[in-house]
Structure formats: structure tokens, C-alpha cells
Amino acid sequence: MLEFDDIQHFLLARTPALAARYEFLAFRKPGSGRAWLSGLIDKVGTGKSVGAASPDSRWITLAFTWNGLRALRVAEDSLATFPEEFRQGMAARADIIGTTGANHPDHWLGELASPELHAIAILFARDVAERERCKKEHAQHLSRIGGVELLSALDLEAIYPGEPREHFGYRDRLSQPVIEGTGEVPPPGSLPPTKAGEFFLGYKDESGFLPLMPQPEVLSRNGSYLAYLRLEEHVGAFRKFLREQGQTREEQEWIAAKLMGRWRSGAPLVLAPQKDDPALGPDMQRTNDFNYGEMDPYGYACPVGSHIRRMNPRDTAENMSRRQMIRRGGTYGPRLPDDAPDDGVERGIAAFIGCASLIRQFEFAMNVWVNDRRFKDLGNERDPFVGTQDGTCDMTIPNRPVRRKIKGLPAFTTVRGGAYFFLPGIRALRFLATGGAAARPKLKKVS
């Protein structure tokens, strides 16, 4: 049974929030981090509270880097039981996840590549006005404590009223795994409910075993790992590319759909290969009810190199139940009006990938699915949206009688920051806040 009252709400359910603020923090004085944490624990949303009929108008999520746990005085022998990729941090794993060139940590903003990054506080709100109130309240909390520095912050808000879309205009949040034990029923075309241990520590995973956890158990049980990415979207460059590739608006939309694997309405190409079907996209009983192996093995409808087919190969990849991840996040920056010229303002998506194993889930996806040029024998391609594009990769669009190959695909996005966080359970937050971690509890051997 999932312990809903001990799991932070973040990966279990989306709050009805239309605005948020990410604050990245450093603990400068001994004890300051624990004092800061003590004052916020009661405001942290849990899985139990999010499902209430009348949830509170505010939710807070708290997570920590490995250096942040050390700054909270977690014992060294306990810190050593965390997996190596988390201890190293995302910036040190750049070659593995493909954040090279313009995406390299040397160019990241907000001190996200710094070892001084210790924690993130995610403040959710129903609207911008409420977010500003939360921002002010948190600033007052920091000033009362002292010794906790705000390294940087990012404000987010929905840019399309009434529907989840990102800056390129594609409908978002269409495919997410269902966690066993939540009571949620997977929509048609989805995998069966995934074992909770693929996302939360302390539960059996799809292997049927209970994976080893960082010690002591009170610190890690009901926790998860988060991979954070701040991805700038070059909307003006994307629109310019479509105009260069398509002579008509219809052809431009066709190319945009081929790059993504869905029309901007969310309708999947496998089910709507010739033209958009706006009613299909948001219909959760139909929009994921397809496969590739039987319905589109050669990619004539949805190209093999398209974004959704690389990020979720469905029935054409092995061990998919062990590659499941939960995505959260939202848009930042103002929406660029249709047909408006590029205004030079940064805008994009700030996303979190939640999982129980950064190396087996997130890093595998980035290394193999996103940035492997030979994915599914393509030859010289990367994910057209989140892959590291430098003008040397291509995009193949199978077509009859002659396929279309786009040479030298430009970069539509740039990684502007990233980090690995640990998302503790509520009991673990209290353990950290009271300094219990410094008592050097007896640890189980971890191999």
C-alpha cells in the first residue's frame, strides 16, 4: 500500500495550479537549512491532501541535492549509500546525457551547475497573484532565519488559458504512466499500472524485488529522484524553419506534426495520419490507443525519429515497464504571439523527471532514446526537440513514393540549466529538520 500521507504530492497528482515559482537555495550557516526546513514542513503537500475535494490554494514541494543533504549534516556514511550519479550531480554527467556544446553546464544559468546549490522550493499557486503572495511569504521566512541564500528563481505560468500547451503550440501532458496503488485506471493504449518501486523508494519495482535504498531507511523511504531541466524554446527559429520547409500553412503544419509525432492539437499521427483531428488530441480514451509495431512499423504515419516515438517507443522497445518516468513542470516566459517576429525574450519549459533510478530511467532515455544518432538504425539523427542539435544531424520523414530527408536540423531548444534532486518523504523531512541525520544511525550494508 502506498503511504500517501508520507509521499510528497509532486509525482502522485497535479495540483490545480496555473502558476508556480522555483527557488534555488544555498545553506550558508550551520543549522540554517534545518531551521528553514522546520518552518516549511507543515506547508508541504502530500499525496493524501492533493486528492481532497477542496484542496488548499497553495502547495510546496521541497527537494535537495547531494551537497544539500551534506549541508544539512547528513552523516558521511549515510551520504555514501546514495547512488553515484546522484552524488556526482547532473553537471558532471554532461557527456552521458548529451548536454554538450551550447547545452553544456558551462553555459547554464542561475548557479544550477554549482556545488553550492543545495535545495529547491517549488511554490505552486492557483494564479499569478497568489504566486506573488507565496513569493513574499517565503522571502519573509528566509529573512527571519538568515543563512539561507536565494541563488536564483524562475517564475512559471500557463500561457494558453484552459489547456496545457507549451510555447511551440503543442498540447502537452497527454501520456503519463499510471502508478500501481493509486487506484487510477490506465487509458486505452497505455501500459498496465507500473509498480510503485519504479518511482518511490521502499516498494517493489517491475523486477519483482525491493531495491536497495540509501540508509537510514527513514531518510529514503517514500522518496524519489528528480532530474530538473530548464529548456529554452527558440520559437522564432522554429517558425522560421517551418516557413522555409513548407510552402503552405498546411505543409508547415504537416512538417511540425512529423517532427513531434502528433499534430499540435495532440492528435497522434498513427491515428490521424493525413490531417489533424482536433477532437482526438484531448480525448484521453482515444489519444493513446495505438501502437507502432502493428499499426505503423515503418513510420509512414509517425516517423521513427519523431519526438514522441523516441521518448516512448511503446511496443517497439524492450523493458518499457522499467523505463517509465513521471514528468512534471510548466512553461516560463511570455507567449510569443502568432506570426510575431522573434523578440529575443527567453521562454521555454522547466521540467522535472521523477523516477527511482536516475541512471536506469532518465539517463538511459537521454543517452539512448534522445541523443543516440543511430537510434533504431536511423543513421544520423537525434530527437528533433530535446536532442542536442548542432546543425549536423538530419530528420527522415518516410513518405511514398519518395521519403523526405531534412539535412542539418537546427536547434529548436537549448538546455539552460539542470540538476539532480532527492525528493524526500514527509518523515524524512522531519528527520532532516531535527538533525536526526547527524546522529550517525546504524546503517545496512549497501553493495
N, C-alpha and C positions, 0 to 999 in steps of 0.2 A: 504494500500500500504506500502510495506517495504521501509524504508528510507535508501536506500543503501549508500548514502553519509555520513550517521551518524553512520553506523554499521561497526565495525572493521571487516576486511575481514576474520578473522580466522575461523569462523564457517560457512561462506557462501560459500567459494570455496577454493580449494587447490591451492597454488601458484606453479609454475613450478620450485620449489626449490629442489635441491638434497643434500643440506647441511643446517645446522642450528646450532644455539648456544643458549642455555638457560642460562640467567644470573639472579641470585637470589640476591636481593639487600636489604639493610637496610638504612633508612634515619636517620643520626646521629645528624644533626643540624636543628634547626627550619628554615624552608624556603628552605632547600637544596633539598627536594623532589620536591617542586613546581618548583624550578629552573631547576632541571634535566628534569622534565616533559615538561616544556615550550620549551626546546631545541629539543625535540623529536616529538612533536605532528605532525608536518608537514611531518614527515617520516613514520607515521603510515598508513598502507594500509587500504583502505576502500573497502566495497563490490562493490562500483562503479568502483574503479580503477582496481581491480583484473580481472574484466571481459573485460578489454580493449584488443584490438588486439595486442598491443605491450607494455605489462606491463613493469614497471621498473625492474631492476635486483635485487632490494633489497626491502624487506618488513619488517616492525617492528610491533610487537604486544605487547601491554602493559596491564598488569593486576595487581590487588592489593589484598592483604589480608585485613581482617577487621582491624588488627592492623596497616596496611599500610595506610588505609583511616584515621584512627585516627592520625597517624603521619603527614598526610597532613592537619591536623587541621579541619577535618570534624566535625561539631557540634555534641555534645554528643546526643542530642535528635534526630538528624538525624541517627547517628550510631545505636541507639536503635531500629530503624524501620527495620533494616536488619534481616533476619531470624536467629533463634537461632543456627542452625547447622553451618551457615557461621560465626557467631560471635565466636563460640567455636573453629572452625578450625578442620581440618581433624585429627590431632594427638589426640585430645580429644574425637574423635568418634571411636577410635580403636575397642572397643568392638562391636559397631554397624556394622561396615563394615567388621569386621573379621580380622583385621591386628594384629594378636596375635602371640605369640611365636617368631620365627625368624623374622617375619614380623612387630613386634611391633615398634612403634616410638622410643623407647629407642635405637634401632639399626640403625636408619636412618642416612643417610649421608648428608653433605652439609648444616647443620643448618636448614633443612626443617621443623623440629618439633619445632623450636624455635619461641617464640613470637616476636623476633627481625626480622623475615622475613617479609618484607613489600611489596615487589613488584617483578615482573618478567618481564624482557625484552626478548622477543623472536626475535632473529635476523635470518632471512631467507636469503639464498643466492643460486645462481644457482649452485655453485660448492664450493669446499673447499677453493680455493684461494680467492674467493670473500668473503667467510665467515671470513677468516683471516683478510681481509681488514675491514670488518664491525666490527670485534672484536677490532681492533686497533682504529678505529674511535670512537667507544663507550668509550673505555678506555680514550681517549683524552678528550672526553666530560665530563667524571667523574672527571678527574684531574683538569679541568678548574673550575668546580663548587665547589668541596670539600664538605665534609659532607655526601656523599653517598658512602656506603661501599659495595664492591662486596663480598658477603658471600661465594658464590660458583658458579660454572658454569659447564655446560655439553655440550660437542660438539657432534653433530649428523651428520650422512651422510648415504646415501643409500649404501647398501652392495651388492646388486645384480643389476648390470647395466641393465637398460632398463625395469625392472619390480619391483613392490613393494613386497618384501618378507622380513620376519623377520628372526632371527638367527636360528630358528628351521627348516627353509626352506619352510614354508607355504606361499602361496600367500596371500597378505593382501589387505585391502580396497575393499572388494567385496560387502559389504552390508551397506548402509547408508540411513537414512531417507531423503525424499525429502521435502523441506520446501515450504509451500504454499506461493505463491507470487514471487518465484524466476523464474518461467517460465519453470523450469525443469520438464520433464515427467518421472514419476517413471517407472523403468524397469519392465517387466512382473514378477509377483510373489510378488511384493512389495506392501506395504500399499499405499493407496491414499496419496496425499500430506498432510503433517501434518501441523496443524495450527501453525503460526509463534510464538504464545504465549507459545508454549511448549519449545521454545529455547531463545526467546528475550522478555524482559520485555516491557510492553506497548502495547501488542497486545492480542487479544482474543486467548484462548487456546482451546483444544478439548472439554472442558466442555461447551463452548459457551459463557463464561464470560470473563471479563477483570480482571485478578487477581490483588490484592492489590500489590503496589510496594513500595520499600523503598523511603523515602522522603528526599529532594525535588525531584520532577519528573525529573528535568533537570539532576540530578545525576544518576538516574536509567534507564530512558527510553533508549531503544535500547541496554541495557546491558544484559549480560549473566553471569552465574556462571560456573566456570571451576573446575573440580576435576582433579588434577595432580597426576600421579603415575609413579614412576621410578621403573620398574620391571626388575630385573636381570634374565636372562635366563641361566639356567645351561645346556648348550648344550652338554657338555661331559657326564653329568649324564643322559640326555635324550637318547643319542645314546647308552650308556651302557645298559639302561633299555630295549630298543628295541632289542638289541642283546640277552639279557637274556630271553626275552619273545618270540622271533621268531627265528626259526632255519634257515630260509632262508631270503634273502633280500625281497622277495615278501611278506612273512608273517610279517616281520618287518614293511613294508610299510602299510600293512593292519591294523596292530595294531595302527600305527601312525594316519591313517585315522579315525579309530574308536574313538580315543581319541578326535580328533578335530571335526569330523563330515564332513570333506572334505579331499580329497586327497591333497597332498602338492601342486599340480598344481592348486588347488582351486575348482576342480570339486566336487560338493556335492554328498554325498553318496546316498541320496534319488534318484538322477538321474543316478548315476553310482555306483551301489551297489557292483558289482563283481570285477571290475577293473577300473583303472584310465582312464580318458578321457581328456588328456591334452588340447584339443581344447575347451572343455566345460568351464573350470575354468575362463578364462579371457573374455568369451563371455557374456557381460552384458545383452544381450537379452535372455539368457537361464540360466545363473548360479544361479539365484534366483527364477526361475519359478517352485516352488514346495511348498508343504505344508506337515504337519505332520499328521494331524487328519485323512485325507482320504488316503494319499499315504504311510504312514509309522506309523500307530498308536501304534505299539508295539516296535518300534525301531529296527527291524531286519536289516534295512539298516543303519540308523543313530541312534546310541544308545541314549536313553533319557538323559543320563548323560554326553553326549559329550559337548564340549565347545560351539559350535555354537547353539546347541539346548537349552542349559541352558541360554545363553546370548540373544537368540532371539527365544522364544518358538512359535512364529508365531501364527497359528490358534488354538493352544492348550492352550492358556492363555487368561485371560480377560484383558480388558482395555489396549491393546497393544499400542493404539494410544497415551496413556498418559504415557507410559514408554519409548518412543523414546528418544534417545540421539545421539549426534554427536561426533564422535571420530576423534581426530587429533593426530599427533605425528610422531615419526620415531624411527630409530634404532641408538644405540650408541655402541661404541666398535668395534674392528675389527672382521671380519668374521672368524670363525674357519673353516679351510679347511676341506673338506670331508675326513673322515677316519683319521683325525689327532687326537692325544691324547689331553686331556684337558690341556690347557696351563695356567690355573689359572687366566686369564685376565677377568675382568668383562665386560660383554656385555649384551645388552638387549633392551627393548623398553621403551621409555619415552613418555607417552601418556596423553592426555587431554580428559576429557569427558565434553562436553558442554551441558547445559540444563538451564531451567528456575527455576527448583526446585531441589536442591541437595537431599533433603530428599525423595521426591516422585519418583525421577528418579534414580540418581546414588546410593544413599544409599539403596533404595529398591532392586536394582539389586545386589548389593554386599551382602546384608543380606539374601535375599530370593533365588535369582537365583544362585548365586555363592557359598555361604557358608552354605546354609541350607542342612544338611545331609539327610533330608527326602524329598527333592525336588521331586515332582511327585511320591511320595511313594517309592523312591529308597532304603531308609533304612539307609545306612551309606556311603554316597558319597558326594563329593564336586567337583566343577569344576576342571577337571584334570590339567588345566594350570594356571588359576588365582585364584583358591580357595586356602585356607590355608591348605596345606598338611603337615602332621607330621608323616606319616607312619601308621596312624591308620584308614584311610579311604580306600574304595575299588573302583573298577570300574567294572560295569557289562556290558558285551557285549552279547546281545541277539543273539542266533545262534541256528540252527537246526542241529542235534536233541538235543544237549545239549548246554546250554548257557555257556559262559566263564566268570569267575569272577577272576579279578586280586586283590589279597589281599595286603594290606599295600602299597598303591600307594605312591611313594616318591615325594618329592617336586621338580618340574621342574623349578620353579620360586621363587624368593624372593622379597618382596617389600623393596626397598632400600630408599624410600622417598616418600613424598606426601604432598599435601597442597590444601586448598580451596582458589580460587582467584575469584575476581569480575572483569569482562571484560567490562569496560565502553564504551559507545558510544563516538563519537568524541566531541560532545558538552559537554559531561560530563568531558572529559579530559581537555578541556579548562576551564571549571568551576573549576576543582580541581587545575589547574595550576595557575589561577589568584587569588586563595584564596577566591573565592566567597563562598565556603562551610563554611567558618568561620563566615559569616555574619548572621548565625542563621536565615534562612528564615522561614516563617510561614509554619508549617507542617500540613498535613492532618492526622487525627487520623487513626491509623492502629491497627486493632484488631487481 
